[in-house]
Amino acid sequence: MDIYEKFTEDELEEMHDEMLDEVYPEIKIGNLTFYPSQVLANCDPIAYQISVNEYADFLQEQENEE
């Protein structure tokens, strides 16, 4: 099954963000704390979208192996 049929774009982004936030530590600047997914999405939206697409490709490969 195609991963884009199984999940919406919003669901894929949410899953991607959860993965990033689990793998990388929070970023602290003074008293402020940011999640890695927030930093990537806001500082480099193109790299963020590439990362989401790569995550979807990874999920598709996993789906194909099952």
Number of C-alpha atoms within 10 A of each C-alpha: 8 11 18 13 8 11 13 11 15 9 12 19 20 14 16 20 22 14 14 17 16 13 10 11 11 15 13 10 8 6 5 7 10 13 17 20 21 17 14 17 15 11 11 11 13 12 12 20 14 11 18 19 16 13 18 20 14 13 15 16 13 11 12 11 7 5
